[in-house]
Every structure is written in C-alpha cells, then in structure tokens.
C-alpha cells in the first residue's frame, strides 16, 4: 500500500446540503404528535436497540498510580490498556485529577442550555461543514436514521500554543456576553480534558512499547473538539437511537456520563453496555489513533440508546492532531505487522475531518472508505 500523504480532498458527494432545513428537532413536541415518532427517526430493524445487553468488562485504570512511577502500578496499567486496546479499544480511567466541582458546574450549565427555548439555542447554530455550534439531531443534513439527540460542540486548541481561548470566544461571539460564565466553564473543562488526554497518551505510548513522550508530543498542539450530548426522553426508545453505530474518526475520545445508562459497544459479535461511573471517564480509541498504531489498537463500533423515563447527558472530548500533521505510525509499530507493511496510507487530520463532515456519514467503515478513496486517488 502506498504511504504518500494525499493533501487534496475528494469531489463532494452532493452540494445540496448547503441549504438549511428550517425544521428543528423538538423531542417534547415529537413525543406528543401521535402514537409513533416520525419515520425519519425510526431505524432499520437490524439496527434497532437490543433489550438484553450485558455490561462490557472494560478495565478500570488507576491513572494516578501510573503517573506515580511505581513500577508495579505502571506495569499493571500498561498491561490492562494494551489488552483492552487490542481487543476493543475501550477502558475507564479513575483517579484522573479532574475537579469534581468543574464537572458539576458543567452539567448544570448543560442542563440550562438544552432546556432553553429553541430561539436561544439557535444563537449557536452549527453551519454545515463546521465542527462548532448547536445541532438539533441531524435535521437539515440527513433525512433518515436521525439520532434522538441535540449537541453543542466547540473547537479547542491548547491556549499556550494558539494564544487564544477559543471556547470562550466562540460562546461570546455567537451567544452574547450574558453567556460569559457558560463559556468560562467549558473553556476550563476543555483545558482539563486536554491535560488528561496527554497523560493518557503517555500511557498508550508505554503500552505499545515506544517512547513514553512520543504520542504526547504528537498531540501537544492538538486541534480537538468538545461536545455536549443531550439525549431527551423518547416515548418509543425501541425504535430509535441516540447515536447510531459508528467508530469515532478522531484519535481518542474521553467521555463522562451522567447517572443514566446508554453507551453500548459491539464486542464479540454482540452489543454490550458500559454503565455510568461518576468517578471515571470512559476512554476509547478512534480511527485516527488506530492508523497511528498501524492497526494494532482498535477503534470499536459503538452507539447510544435512549429511554422513555429519563434524559441523558454526556461530555465527549475528541482529541485530534493538528490539522496539517501527517498521521503516520512510528517505525517500531510497522515492522512486526504483516512483514512490515502499512495498514493505512498517510493522511492529514484536516482532510479526514472534512471527509466526515462533508462527504461521508461516520459509521463502522469510515476509515476503510477514506483509505480506499486515498488508494483510488493514486490511479488518476
């Protein structure tokens, strides 16, 4: 497989999505419309949520123990992470150092935002092809298999690298000065996630047998995304999904769940749940990091289900490399796989991001489809 870096984008599948659909996702109204939720929110039978789902045995990693330098704790942490990442890419971290007060404030502000009138949320409306802003389901972007959720996303880069507080600035510009405290909380949360993600990158590097600082340095000037996910109650949760089956195209996802279950992972040919743990963050490998490890660590299919009794809220921090950096595994991770062959061609994150934002709806085949396009590109 060729490993040159492709720096141009594919022709757009369709330019029709530039026109905004004026309709909005309002779960309360949809729940009251009739006996059935609208057809565009109904998923195919083979993708509808399962009723009998057992918990996934995802390891709990003591991050403070790993960072302490104690040889026994370091060895145990790297072993557990390696085993989980080679199998399904999911693990939990505890003793992570994130302030509980910050988490509590983040949930309070999240609750107030998503329960505000639609006109207020529309101040932060996300435009097609952009990563930042408010989105009500995928109304206006897709017409079928719509997720039963609302989101608010922010672009983030470390302040010391870009001399900018991008989350606060986005909130101030789009939503007004009255949201100053709102923006401050999510700026602080994104900064906490940035620090946490770099610590986890040290752990992942050691677990792969390469230099501890390798991936940390690669991601220090990251261009990441913080997303607030809000899953309203649904009168017919057996027909729809909060988030459809997909693998994250990003590098690493750090998720915090409230007290309501909903995350499910497809492991051993069946769906398994990851129950909420308020003391821990759920971490999973994304497609970009799978490419960085030459396929050694896995990006796993997962989804979110909804229920008829309680809303569900989560925070997801998607760690991504700087947009113009070449995604390429270290040589040490290439030699032992398929006689030294590369599993994926080189690419830049900005290109992969635009592929998922404008040309392909993320699912379980995103990286494969993207890689195929890169390979086909060589023939022209």
Backbone torsions as a table, in degrees:
resi	resn	phi	psi	omega
1	UNK	NA	136.7	179.5
2	UNK	-68.4	146.7	-178.3
3	UNK	-120.5	15.9	177.6
4	UNK	-71.3	154.0	-178.1
5	UNK	-86.5	120.7	178.0
6	UNK	-88.1	128.3	-172.0
7	UNK	-116.0	8.6	177.7
8	UNK	-116.5	161.0	-176.0
9	UNK	-99.9	153.0	176.6
10	UNK	-69.6	159.1	174.2
11	UNK	-62.1	140.8	-177.5
12	UNK	-62.9	141.9	177.5
13	UNK	-65.8	-39.4	-178.2
14	UNK	-157.9	141.9	176.4
15	UNK	-102.4	7.5	-176.3
16	UNK	-73.0	-17.0	-174.8
17	UNK	-76.5	-1.6	179.2
18	UNK	-72.3	-19.5	178.7
19	UNK	-84.5	123.9	-177.4
20	UNK	-76.5	134.0	172.2
21	UNK	-82.9	123.2	-175.2
22	UNK	-71.9	-14.8	-178.9
23	UNK	-70.0	152.0	-177.6
24	UNK	-127.1	156.4	176.2
25	UNK	-87.4	116.4	177.6
26	UNK	-129.2	99.5	-173.8
27	UNK	-61.0	-39.2	-179.5
28	UNK	-60.9	-45.0	179.3
29	UNK	-67.0	-42.7	-178.5
30	UNK	-65.2	-35.2	178.4
31	UNK	-66.6	-23.4	-176.4
32	UNK	-99.9	-6.1	-174.0
33	UNK	-64.0	-48.5	-173.9
34	UNK	-162.9	-166.9	178.4
35	UNK	-75.9	-13.8	-177.1
36	UNK	-130.6	141.5	174.5
37	UNK	-68.6	156.1	-179.2
38	UNK	-55.7	146.5	-173.3
39	UNK	-58.5	-32.2	-177.2
40	UNK	-67.7	-14.4	176.7
41	UNK	-97.4	-3.5	-179.6
42	UNK	-88.4	126.4	-178.0
43	UNK	-92.9	155.7	178.1
44	UNK	-57.8	154.2	-175.7
45	UNK	-55.4	-40.9	-176.3
46	UNK	-71.6	-10.5	179.3
47	UNK	-112.3	-3.1	179.4
48	UNK	-64.2	151.6	-176.1
49	UNK	-62.5	147.8	178.8
50	UNK	-86.5	154.8	179.1
51	UNK	-96.7	-30.5	-177.8
52	UNK	-106.5	90.4	-176.7
53	UNK	-123.1	124.8	180.0
54	UNK	-96.7	155.2	-179.8
55	UNK	-67.5	141.4	173.6
56	UNK	-77.4	137.1	177.4
57	UNK	-83.3	72.2	179.4
58	UNK	-86.4	133.0	-176.3
59	UNK	-68.4	148.6	176.2
60	UNK	-101.8	118.1	-173.9
61	UNK	-102.6	126.4	176.3
62	UNK	-83.7	97.9	-175.0
63	UNK	-69.8	-37.8	177.8
64	UNK	-62.5	-37.4	177.1
65	UNK	-62.7	-42.6	177.6
66	UNK	-62.6	-44.4	-177.0
67	UNK	-72.5	-16.8	-179.2
68	UNK	-68.4	-22.3	-178.9
69	UNK	87.6	-4.0	177.1
70	UNK	-60.3	123.0	-172.3
71	UNK	-60.1	-37.5	180.0
72	UNK	-67.6	-45.5	-179.1
73	UNK	-68.3	-38.1	177.3
74	UNK	-63.9	-44.9	-179.7
75	UNK	-62.0	-42.7	-179.7
76	UNK	-66.1	-43.5	-179.1
77	UNK	-63.8	-45.6	-179.0
78	UNK	-66.5	-36.3	178.4
79	UNK	-64.9	-46.7	-178.6
80	UNK	-64.3	-42.3	179.8
81	UNK	-65.8	-41.8	179.7
82	UNK	-62.0	-46.4	-179.3
83	UNK	-61.7	-45.8	-177.9
84	UNK	-68.5	-40.9	-175.6
85	UNK	-70.4	-30.1	176.6
86	UNK	-75.4	-24.6	-176.8
87	UNK	-93.0	-52.0	-175.8
88	UNK	-143.9	-10.1	174.4
89	UNK	80.6	12.5	-179.4
90	UNK	-116.7	134.3	171.3
91	UNK	-154.8	165.8	179.8
92	UNK	-114.0	145.8	175.5
93	UNK	-118.4	134.4	176.4
94	UNK	-122.9	172.9	-173.8
95	UNK	50.0	49.5	-171.8
96	UNK	-91.2	-14.3	176.4
97	UNK	85.7	3.2	178.7
98	UNK	-80.7	130.8	-176.1
99	UNK	-62.6	125.5	179.4
100	UNK	-64.3	-33.0	178.4
101	UNK	-64.9	-39.6	176.9
102	UNK	-61.7	-44.5	177.7
103	UNK	-59.6	-44.8	-179.3
104	UNK	-62.0	-44.1	179.5
105	UNK	-65.4	-38.7	179.5
106	UNK	-62.0	-40.4	178.3
107	UNK	-68.5	-37.8	179.6
108	UNK	-63.6	-47.1	178.8
109	UNK	-65.7	-35.9	178.1
110	UNK	-62.8	-43.4	179.6
111	UNK	-61.0	-44.2	-178.1
112	UNK	-66.7	-36.6	-179.1
113	UNK	-66.9	-51.4	-174.0
114	UNK	-73.1	-15.7	176.1
115	UNK	-96.2	2.1	176.9
116	UNK	-75.2	161.4	177.0
117	UNK	-59.7	152.9	-178.1
118	UNK	-56.6	-36.7	-177.9
119	UNK	-63.6	-30.7	178.5
120	UNK	-72.9	-43.4	179.1
121	UNK	-66.1	-31.9	-178.3
122	UNK	-67.0	-13.8	175.6
123	UNK	-59.4	-30.9	-178.5
124	UNK	-103.4	23.6	-174.9
125	UNK	-50.9	129.7	177.5
126	UNK	-81.6	128.7	178.7
127	UNK	-90.0	154.6	-175.3
128	UNK	-60.2	132.8	179.1
129	UNK	90.0	-5.3	-179.8
130	UNK	-102.3	157.9	-179.6
131	UNK	-95.7	-22.8	-175.7
132	UNK	-98.6	146.4	172.4
133	UNK	122.3	-179.9	-177.7
134	UNK	-91.3	137.6	176.7
135	UNK	-134.4	130.2	176.8
136	UNK	-101.2	103.6	-171.0
137	UNK	53.5	-144.5	171.2
138	UNK	-116.9	29.3	179.9
139	UNK	-59.5	129.1	-177.8
140	UNK	96.0	-19.0	179.6
141	UNK	-106.3	-42.2	177.3
142	UNK	-128.0	161.1	-176.9
143	UNK	-117.5	-0.2	178.8
144	UNK	-145.9	162.7	-178.9
145	UNK	49.5	48.3	179.8
146	UNK	-76.6	141.2	178.6
147	UNK	-79.9	145.7	-179.6
148	UNK	-88.4	76.7	-176.5
149	UNK	-164.0	165.8	169.3
150	UNK	-126.4	150.8	-180.0
151	UNK	-137.7	155.7	170.4
152	UNK	-134.6	120.8	-173.5
153	UNK	-120.0	148.3	177.8
154	UNK	-132.3	136.2	168.5
155	UNK	-75.4	146.2	179.7
156	UNK	-142.9	136.6	168.5
157	UNK	-134.8	145.4	-178.3
158	UNK	-56.4	133.6	-173.6
159	UNK	-59.3	-40.1	-176.2
160	UNK	-67.9	-18.4	-179.8
161	UNK	-90.5	-36.4	-174.6
162	UNK	-112.8	-2.1	179.1
163	UNK	53.0	40.9	-178.2
164	UNK	-149.4	142.4	173.7
165	UNK	-101.5	80.9	-167.7
166	UNK	-64.8	-31.5	178.9
167	UNK	-68.4	-50.4	179.0
168	UNK	-58.8	-41.5	-178.0
169	UNK	-67.2	-39.2	178.3
170	UNK	-63.2	-46.3	-178.9
171	UNK	-62.3	-44.6	-179.4
172	UNK	-63.0	-43.5	-177.7
173	UNK	-68.9	-43.3	-173.8
174	UNK	-87.4	-33.4	-169.0
175	UNK	-114.1	-14.9	175.4
176	UNK	103.0	164.5	-176.2
177	UNK	-65.5	-23.8	179.9
178	UNK	-66.9	-11.2	177.9
179	UNK	-100.8	22.8	-176.7
180	UNK	-59.4	-46.7	179.0
181	UNK	-66.0	-36.9	176.5
182	UNK	-57.5	-50.8	-179.4
183	UNK	-64.6	-36.2	-179.4
184	UNK	-64.2	-42.7	-179.4
185	UNK	-61.8	-44.7	-176.7
186	UNK	-78.3	-23.5	169.6
187	UNK	-64.3	-46.2	179.3
188	UNK	-64.4	-39.5	-179.8
189	UNK	-64.7	-44.4	179.7
190	UNK	-62.8	-39.1	178.5
191	UNK	-65.4	-38.7	177.0
192	UNK	-64.5	-40.1	178.6
193	UNK	-67.5	-36.0	176.8
194	UNK	-59.7	-48.5	179.2
195	UNK	-62.2	-42.5	179.7
196	UNK	-63.3	-43.0	-178.0
197	UNK	-63.1	-36.9	179.8
198	UNK	-69.2	-34.5	174.3
199	UNK	-64.5	-42.1	178.9
200	UNK	-65.2	-34.5	177.0
201	UNK	-63.5	-34.7	174.4
202	UNK	-62.8	-43.5	179.0
203	UNK	-62.6	-43.7	-179.9
204	UNK	-65.6	-39.7	178.3
205	UNK	-60.6	-47.7	179.3
206	UNK	-64.3	-36.3	-179.1
207	UNK	-66.9	-22.6	178.9
208	UNK	-93.0	-2.9	178.3
209	UNK	79.4	19.3	175.8
210	UNK	-110.2	178.8	-177.5
211	UNK	-59.8	137.2	-176.5
212	UNK	-56.1	-37.1	-174.0
213	UNK	-85.0	-7.5	-171.1
214	UNK	-56.6	-58.4	-176.6
215	UNK	-74.1	-31.9	176.6
216	UNK	-58.7	-46.9	-179.8
217	UNK	-66.0	-35.2	179.9
218	UNK	-62.6	-35.1	-174.8
219	UNK	-102.3	3.7	-176.6
220	UNK	-62.4	-31.1	177.7
221	UNK	-104.7	41.8	-174.3
222	UNK	-63.3	159.6	172.7
223	UNK	-125.8	89.1	-166.7
224	UNK	-106.4	-177.9	-177.2
225	UNK	-135.4	130.2	171.5
226	UNK	-106.2	128.4	-177.6
227	UNK	-128.2	132.7	173.0
228	UNK	-97.7	122.3	-179.8
229	UNK	-109.0	127.7	179.9
230	UNK	-124.0	117.9	-178.3
231	UNK	-111.3	100.9	-179.2
232	UNK	-67.9	164.6	172.1
233	UNK	-60.1	152.6	178.8
234	UNK	-138.2	130.2	-178.5
235	UNK	-67.7	-21.4	179.6
236	UNK	-131.8	67.4	-177.1
237	UNK	-65.2	-18.1	-179.8
238	UNK	-74.0	-10.1	-178.2
239	UNK	-101.1	-17.4	-170.6
240	UNK	-131.0	179.2	177.3
241	UNK	-134.6	147.9	174.5
242	UNK	-73.9	-41.3	172.1
243	UNK	-140.7	130.7	-177.9
244	UNK	-72.1	166.6	179.6
245	UNK	-59.2	128.8	-178.3
246	UNK	-163.3	162.1	166.9
247	UNK	-108.6	138.4	-179.6
248	UNK	-68.2	126.2	178.6
249	UNK	-73.4	-14.5	-177.3
250	UNK	-74.9	-171.1	-176.1
251	UNK	-89.6	-48.9	-176.7
252	UNK	-146.6	136.8	176.6
253	UNK	-113.7	130.8	174.7
254	UNK	-116.9	112.3	-172.1
255	UNK	-113.9	134.2	169.0
256	UNK	-115.7	129.0	-179.6
257	UNK	-105.8	147.4	171.2
258	UNK	-76.4	-155.7	-174.5
259	UNK	-82.5	-1.1	-174.3
260	UNK	-102.0	128.2	-179.7
261	UNK	-71.1	156.5	177.5
262	UNK	176.5	-22.9	-179.2
263	UNK	-77.7	129.4	177.5
264	UNK	-132.5	143.2	-176.6
265	UNK	-124.3	140.0	-179.0
266	UNK	-94.0	102.1	-177.0
267	UNK	-131.7	138.5	-179.6
268	UNK	56.2	40.3	176.2
269	UNK	62.3	29.5	175.5
270	UNK	-154.4	155.1	177.6
271	UNK	-79.8	133.7	177.7
272	UNK	-131.7	147.7	-174.6
273	UNK	-96.5	157.7	169.6
274	UNK	-120.0	98.2	-175.7
275	UNK	-62.7	152.5	177.7
276	UNK	-61.6	141.9	174.1
277	UNK	-139.4	100.5	-174.0
278	UNK	-61.6	-17.7	-179.8
279	UNK	-90.8	-0.5	-173.7
280	UNK	-134.1	156.5	170.2
281	UNK	-106.3	140.1	173.4
282	UNK	-87.0	129.3	-179.7
283	UNK	-118.3	135.1	173.9
284	UNK	-140.2	147.7	179.5
285	UNK	-74.1	137.4	175.8
286	UNK	-104.8	174.0	-176.5
287	UNK	-58.1	-40.9	-176.8
288	UNK	-65.3	-39.8	178.3
289	UNK	-72.3	-32.1	174.6
290	UNK	-60.1	-40.6	176.5
291	UNK	-65.9	-37.2	179.1
292	UNK	-65.9	-24.1	177.7
293	UNK	-99.4	9.6	-178.9
294	UNK	59.5	34.1	176.1
295	UNK	84.6	2.9	-179.7
296	UNK	-68.9	-46.2	175.9
297	UNK	-95.0	142.6	-168.5
298	UNK	-104.3	140.3	169.9
299	UNK	-96.6	118.9	-167.7
300	UNK	-105.2	145.8	176.7
301	UNK	-65.3	131.4	177.1
302	UNK	-149.0	169.6	-177.6
303	UNK	-156.6	172.3	175.6
304	UNK	-126.6	133.3	177.0
305	UNK	-105.5	160.8	178.9
306	UNK	-117.6	175.2	-179.4
307	UNK	-141.8	171.0	-175.1
308	UNK	-93.9	-1.9	-173.1
309	UNK	-108.2	-40.8	-172.8
310	UNK	-137.9	144.6	170.9
311	UNK	-70.6	161.3	179.5
312	UNK	-132.3	140.3	-178.9
313	UNK	-130.6	138.4	176.8
314	UNK	-142.6	157.0	170.4
315	UNK	-114.7	130.6	177.6
316	UNK	-123.5	123.7	173.8
317	UNK	-106.4	117.1	-178.4
318	UNK	-101.0	104.8	178.2
319	UNK	-75.0	128.3	-179.2
320	UNK	-135.2	147.9	176.9
321	UNK	-72.4	167.3	173.2
322	UNK	-56.3	140.4	-169.7
323	UNK	-55.0	-34.7	-176.1
324	UNK	-94.7	4.7	179.0
325	UNK	-76.0	142.4	177.9
326	UNK	-81.9	126.3	177.9
327	UNK	-85.2	108.9	-174.4
328	UNK	-151.0	129.3	-178.4
329	UNK	-70.5	150.7	173.9
330	UNK	-63.7	149.9	-175.2
331	UNK	-55.0	-34.4	-177.2
332	UNK	-62.3	-25.6	-179.0
333	UNK	-92.0	1.3	180.0
334	UNK	-100.4	-36.8	-172.4
335	UNK	-57.2	-38.6	-173.7
336	UNK	-92.1	-1.3	-176.5
337	UNK	-104.3	118.8	176.3
338	UNK	49.4	49.4	177.0
339	UNK	57.4	38.7	174.8
340	UNK	85.2	10.1	180.0
341	UNK	-82.3	149.3	176.1
342	UNK	-82.4	137.7	177.3
343	UNK	-81.2	-30.8	-176.1
344	UNK	-138.2	148.2	176.2
345	UNK	-74.5	163.4	173.1
346	UNK	-64.6	147.8	172.9
347	UNK	-157.0	168.0	174.4
348	UNK	-103.6	150.4	-179.7
349	UNK	-64.0	-37.7	-179.0
350	UNK	-59.8	-35.2	179.2
351	UNK	-71.4	-43.9	179.3
352	UNK	-65.0	-39.0	178.7
353	UNK	-62.3	-46.3	-179.9
354	UNK	-65.9	-33.4	176.0
355	UNK	-58.1	-43.1	-178.6
356	UNK	-79.3	-25.5	-178.0
357	UNK	-84.4	-31.5	-171.1
358	UNK	-122.3	-15.0	-170.7
359	UNK	-127.8	-17.5	-173.9
360	UNK	-152.0	129.7	177.7
361	UNK	-81.5	118.5	-173.7
362	UNK	-55.5	133.1	177.1
363	UNK	-147.5	-152.4	-178.8
364	UNK	-80.9	-6.8	-175.7
365	UNK	-116.6	15.5	-172.3
366	UNK	-58.2	-51.5	-177.6
367	UNK	-64.8	-39.2	178.5
368	UNK	-63.4	-45.5	179.9
369	UNK	-64.3	-41.4	178.2
370	UNK	-63.4	-45.3	179.5
371	UNK	-63.2	-38.9	178.3
372	UNK	-63.0	-40.2	177.8
373	UNK	-63.0	-42.0	179.0
374	UNK	-61.3	-40.9	179.5
375	UNK	-66.8	-43.1	179.6
376	UNK	-64.5	-30.3	179.8
377	UNK	-58.8	-31.0	-176.7
378	UNK	-66.3	-23.4	-175.3
379	UNK	-80.8	-8.1	-178.1
380	UNK	-93.4	NA	NA
